């Protein structure tokens, strides 16, 4: 996204957030924060760390199958750092994946091998997210009526299933030993563009590792998908205790839909989903419980959650002595060596 559009997106999100604060005020938010339960917050933090440990273990398992043997002392901070930067970018968590690649390159891992591990880990996560989102929407729609009536949940589920189906052809090609981006390699060769060719050479290296992975370690992919579903269950519990710590008791179907709404809000091209995260919860709770003000408080508590883990991620990045300039240099094609 061009810098001018970034500024516009941030400005629009800030205006939306200020408008929500003006409409609902901060009295209820202040009351929720004032009654925070330290014990429940401790449970929330424990579950949050467990979920992120799960992310790192899944990534480490995939990376190990590709020949990268690094401990959790490397993988966990890299995951936290990538998520932190991704939270600030319109592309969401995917936007932080180059940081993960660059951090592994800084540890001496070949760039294409690091890229393949991050790509596989992200695909497993996306598939797990979509499967759970379909289930969450189905559970919510069995209890509540969407604003558009009975057709709305079917439409949402249909879109999610269509997006999930789009991931299957490239995975099938890799399993068959074929390269999904082969046509782009041919176009790059014909274009004469040195930059394009350089990037496609990097992609070819990643594809080589992916083809080998699906040929030799298909069971690891299945275990990764099962791990993704387990992590999703931990995240549901994490958010339950987060909200409960501030006296916010959502019934399970509404909590599940709140997670889906938050995920959709992060897909909006606004850095850090500023304003859109809070607005999504206002709309959800207004429709599900008839109380938009509770949705505003829920959205602001979720914003505190996002900010907390973002700060943890940047602290992890800083502790490793990396700057964003160094990350760009290491993450560039050919910028790192084994």
C-alpha positions, -999 to 999 in steps of 0.1 A, spaced: 0 0 0 15 34 -10 24 57 19 -3 82 11 -30 55 13 -14 43 46 -19 78 60 -55 79 48 -62 45 63 -47 54 97 -66 87 96 -99 70 88 -94 44 115 -85 70 141 -116 91 132 -138 60 135 -123 51 169 -128 87 181 -164 87 169 -171 54 188 -155 69 219 -177 100 215 -209 80 210 -204 55 238 -182 74 261 -155 58 283 -175 54 316 -184 18 310 -149 10 298 -134 27 329 -157 6 351 -147 -26 334 -110 -18 338 -115 -8 374 -129 -42 383 -102 -62 365 -94 -95 383 -57 -101 386 -62 -138 391 -83 -141 359 -58 -119 340 -30 -143 351 -50 -172 336 -55 -152 304 -18 -145 301 -9 -181 307 -32 -192 279 -19 -164 257 16 -176 262 5 -212 256 -11 -203 223 20 -185 211 41 -214 223 19 -236 202 25 -214 171 62 -217 176 61 -255 182 41 -260 149 66 -238 130 96 -256 146 81 -290 136 77 -278 100 111 -262 99 127 -293 113 112 -314 85 128 -290 61 162 -294 77 162 -263 100 171 -273 135 166 -243 158 154 -242 194 124 -224 208 147 -197 220 150 -186 184 115 -196 171 93 -181 198 109 -146 197 108 -146 159 71 -156 159 63 -129 184 82 -103 164 66 -113 131 31 -111 147 39 -77 162 49 -61 129 21 -79 111 -4 -63 135 6 -29 123 4 -37 86 -28 -37 64 -19 -72 53 -24 -86 88 -2 -113 102 9 -124 68 27 -90 65 50 -100 94 61 -132 78 91 -117 60 103 -107 94 103 -143 105 122 -153 74 147 -126 79 153 -135 116 160 -171 106 183 -159 79 201 -139 106 205 -172 125 223 -187 94 194 -204 77 192 -204 39 166 -179 28 146 -203 6 145 -229 33 134 -203 59 108 -190 34 94 -225 28 90 -231 65 72 -199 72 49 -204 41 39 -239 53 33 -227 88 11 -199 76 -9 -221 53 -16 -245 81 -27 -216 103 -50 -201 76 -66 -235 69 -72 -240 107 -86 -204 110 -110 -210 81 -122 -244 93 -129 -229 128 -145 -198 113 -170 -219 94 -178 -239 126 -181 -206 146 -205 -190 122 -226 -222 121 -228 -223 159 -237 -186 162 -263 -188 134 -280 -218 152 -286 -195 182 -289 -160 167 -303 -145 135 -280 -125 113 -290 -91 102 -297 -104 67 -319 -133 78 -313 -170 72 -293 -164 40 -266 -144 57 -248 -173 76 -250 -194 44 -234 -166 24 -206 -161 50 -199 -198 52 -199 -200 14 -173 -173 11 -151 -189 37 -154 -223 20 -146 -207 -14 -115 -191 1 -105 -224 16 -110 -242 -17 -86 -217 -34 -58 -231 -13 -63 -267 -24 -50 -265 -60 -15 -252 -52 -13 -278 -24 -23 -306 -47 2 -294 -73 30 -295 -47 20 -329 -35 22 -340 -72 57 -326 -75 46 -296 -96 54 -259 -92 23 -237 -87 42 -205 -99 58 -221 -130 39 -198 -153 53 -168 -135 88 -181 -139 82 -183 -177 68 -147 -177 98 -135 -157 122 -151 -181 105 -135 -211 102 -100 -195 139 -93 -193 134 -77 -159 164 -84 -137 144 -76 -105 115 -98 -114 138 -126 -124 157 -123 -91 124 -126 -71 112 -155 -91 145 -173 -85 139 -169 -48 104 -182 -52 118 -212 -72 141 -220 -43 111 -220 -19 91 -242 -42 119 -267 -44 118 -271 -6 79 -273 -6 79 -300 -33 104 -320 -12 84 -315 20 51 -328 5 69 -358 -10 87 -368 21 67 -354 51 30 -354 43 22 -366 78 39 -335 93 14 -314 73 -15 -333 88 -1 -330 123 4 -293 117 -33 -289 108 -44 -308 139 -21 -286 159 -38 -255 144 -72 -267 156 -58 -273 191 -43 -238 191 -77 -223 180 -93 -240 211 -67 -224 233 -73 -190 218 -111 -193 225 -103 -200 261 -77 -171 261 -103 -146 249 -129 -160 274 -107 -153 303 -96 -120 289 -131 -107 288 -141 -124 320 -112 -106 338 -131 -73 331 -165 -86 340 -176 -92 304 -195 -125 301 -203 -135 265 -221 -167 258 -200 -191 238 -217 -186 204 -213 -148 207 -177 -152 218 -170 -174 188 -186 -149 164 -166 -121 181 -134 -139 171 -147 -142 135 -157 -105 134 -122 -96 148 -105 -117 121 -126 -100 94 -118 -66 108 -81 -73 105 -86 -81 68 -97 -45 62 -67 -26 48 -63 -4 79 -30 -6 99 -36 -24 132 -73 -27 122 -76 7 139 -113 15 145 -125 -15 124 -118 -40 153 -139 -19 177 -167 -13 151 -170 -50 144 -177 -58 180 -202 -29 183 -221 -42 153 -219 -78 165 -231 -71 201 -258 -47 189 -272 -75 167 -267 -104 191 -274 -89 225 -290 -56 216 -263 -37 235 -239 -19 213 -222 -2 243 -210 -37 255 -196 -43 221 -176 -11 223 -161 -22 257 -154 -57 242 -137 -41 212 -115 -18 234 -105 -48 257 -95 -66 225 -75 -36 215 -56 -38 248 -49 -74 241 -35 -66 206 -14 -38 220 0 -60 248 12 -87 225 25 -62 199 47 -47 226 59 -81 237 68 -88 200 87 -57 195 105 -63 228 115 -97 215 127 -82 183 148 -55 201 163 -81 224 178 -99 194 195 -66 183 176 -63 150 165 -31 133 139 -29 106 167 -18 82 187 -49 89 156 -71 86 150 -57 51 186 -64 41 186 -100 54 151 -107 40 160 -96 4 166 -123 -22 202 -133 -19 206 -112 11 214 -140 34 236 -170 31 234 -203 50 
